[in-house]
Amino acid sequence: MPNPVMDAIASRRSVRRYETKPVPPKLVSELLRAAVASPSAMNRQHWRFVVVSDKERIKELSDAVKRLFNPHGFTRQIAERFKNKEYTVFYGAPLLILVCADRHSSRWAEIECGIAAENMLLAAHSLGLGSCFVGLGQTLNSDRLLLSALGIPDDHEIIAPLVFGYPAEKTPAPARTFEDKVLNRIG
């Protein structure tokens, strides 16, 4: 029997090429509504959000990541990509949402932010948007002045940098199975 939730989970893909068309404010609100519907320990809701839809600001943040990130130990391909002025860490997406939390608030805050992020990624897919979790965006945490300019308090950090937009291409689903990932079955 078809299950829309399972279908959405199975068909959602990380998108790394976007159309220039902006994400309407109504859809941005839907993404945030999905985020705050996620579970949190003792309903503390540690997540906070910075929403960036200004293309120039997103480009500046991408350039900051490229400046702050040390590609030492990564592949030569990644190091070369970072030298390319045209390369954008946030894939030219028209919307960047930084999921943040007070790093001292709770041992569960990071997990809660991850769950909120996944809710947004799935909601985006259901709304016809593409999305991608861009872990390199956490590099911005090393520049407190930049975080302050984004409105992120000194005791907070970026947990989940997410980009959204209309996909410029269809991303094929990789073959995945869980059978080789199960360590043990008890009972």
C-alpha positions in Angstrom: 0.0 0.0 0.0 1.5 3.4 -1.0 2.7 5.6 1.9 3.3 9.3 1.1 5.7 9.7 4.0 7.8 6.7 3.1 7.7 7.8 -0.6 8.9 11.3 0.3 11.8 9.8 2.4 12.8 7.5 -0.4 12.6 10.0 -3.2 14.2 13.1 -1.5 17.7 13.8 -2.8 20.4 16.4 -2.0 20.2 19.0 -4.8 23.4 20.9 -5.8 22.1 22.9 -8.8 19.3 25.4 -8.5 17.2 27.7 -10.6 17.6 31.4 -9.9 13.9 31.7 -9.0 13.5 32.8 -5.4 11.7 30.8 -2.8 8.4 32.6 -2.0 8.0 33.8 1.7 5.0 31.5 2.1 7.1 28.4 1.4 9.9 29.7 3.7 7.3 29.9 6.5 6.2 26.3 5.7 9.8 25.1 6.0 10.1 26.8 9.4 6.7 25.5 10.5 7.9 22.0 9.7 11.1 22.6 11.6 9.4 23.6 14.8 7.0 20.7 14.6 9.9 18.4 15.2 10.4 16.7 18.6 12.7 18.1 21.2 13.8 16.9 24.6 11.4 18.0 27.3 9.9 20.3 24.6 12.8 22.8 25.2 13.0 23.7 21.4 16.6 24.8 21.4 16.7 25.5 17.7 17.0 29.0 16.3 17.0 30.1 12.7 18.8 32.6 10.5 17.0 32.9 7.1 19.1 34.4 4.3 17.4 35.0 0.9 19.7 37.8 -0.3 21.8 36.3 -3.1 24.7 38.7 -2.5 24.8 37.8 1.2 24.7 34.1 0.4 27.6 34.6 -1.9 29.5 36.5 0.7 28.9 33.7 3.2 30.1 31.2 0.6 33.3 33.2 0.1 33.8 33.4 3.9 33.6 29.6 4.1 36.2 29.3 1.4 38.4 31.7 3.2 38.0 30.1 6.6 38.0 26.4 5.6 41.3 24.6 5.6 41.1 21.9 2.9 44.2 20.2 4.2 43.6 16.4 4.4 40.8 16.6 1.8 41.0 15.5 -1.8 42.9 17.6 -4.3 39.5 18.1 -6.1 38.1 19.8 -3.1 41.2 22.0 -2.7 41.0 23.0 -6.3 37.3 23.7 -6.0 37.9 26.1 -3.2 40.4 28.1 -5.3 37.8 28.6 -8.1 36.2 32.0 -7.7 33.1 30.8 -9.4 32.5 27.9 -7.0 29.9 28.6 -4.4 29.7 26.5 -1.3 26.0 26.9 -1.2 25.5 25.8 -4.8 23.9 29.0 -5.9 20.7 28.3 -4.0 18.4 31.3 -3.5 17.7 30.4 0.2 20.0 29.6 3.1 18.6 28.6 6.5 21.1 28.3 9.3 19.8 26.1 12.1 21.5 27.3 15.3 21.5 26.5 19.0 23.1 27.6 22.2 26.1 25.3 22.4 25.8 25.1 26.2 22.1 24.7 26.5 21.6 21.0 26.4 23.4 17.9 25.4 20.5 17.2 23.0 20.4 20.6 21.3 22.6 19.4 18.3 20.4 16.3 17.8 17.2 18.4 18.0 18.6 20.8 15.4 19.4 17.8 13.2 15.8 16.5 13.5 14.4 20.0 12.7 16.7 20.1 9.7 15.5 16.8 8.4 11.9 18.0 8.8 12.7 21.0 6.7 14.4 18.9 4.0 11.4 16.6 3.8 9.0 19.5 3.8 11.0 21.1 1.0 10.7 18.0 -1.1 6.9 17.8 -0.5 6.6 21.4 -1.6 8.6 20.9 -4.9 11.8 22.4 -3.6 15.3 20.9 -3.6 17.5 21.1 -0.6 20.9 20.2 0.7 22.6 20.0 4.1 25.9 21.8 3.5 28.1 20.7 6.4 31.0 23.0 5.3 28.8 25.9 6.3 29.6 25.1 9.9 33.0 26.6 9.1 31.3 30.0 9.7 31.4 29.2 13.4 35.1 30.1 13.5 34.3 33.8 12.8 32.4 35.3 15.7 32.2 38.7 14.1 30.5 37.2 11.0 28.1 35.3 13.2 27.3 38.4 15.2 26.6 40.3 11.9 24.1 37.5 11.1 22.3 38.0 14.4 23.7 34.8 16.0 24.4 35.4 19.7 27.8 34.7 21.1 26.7 31.6 22.9 25.1 30.1 19.8 26.6 28.2 16.8 25.5 27.0 13.5 24.5 23.3 13.7 22.8 22.7 10.3 23.5 24.9 7.3 20.7 24.2 4.8 20.0 25.4 1.2 16.8 25.4 -0.6 15.5 26.3 -4.1 13.9 25.0 -7.2 16.0 22.2 -8.6 17.8 22.9 -11.9 18.0 19.2 -12.7 16.7 15.9 -11.4 19.0 14.0 -9.1 18.9 10.2 -9.5 18.4 8.1 -6.5 21.4 6.0 -5.5 20.9 2.4 -4.7 20.8 1.9 -1.0 20.0 -1.0 1.3 19.9 -1.3 5.1 20.7 -5.0 5.3 24.4 -4.5 5.4 24.1 -1.7 8.0 22.4 -3.7 10.7 25.0 -4.6 13.3 22.7 -7.1 15.1 19.1 -8.1 15.5 18.1 -9.0 19.0 14.8 -10.8 19.5 
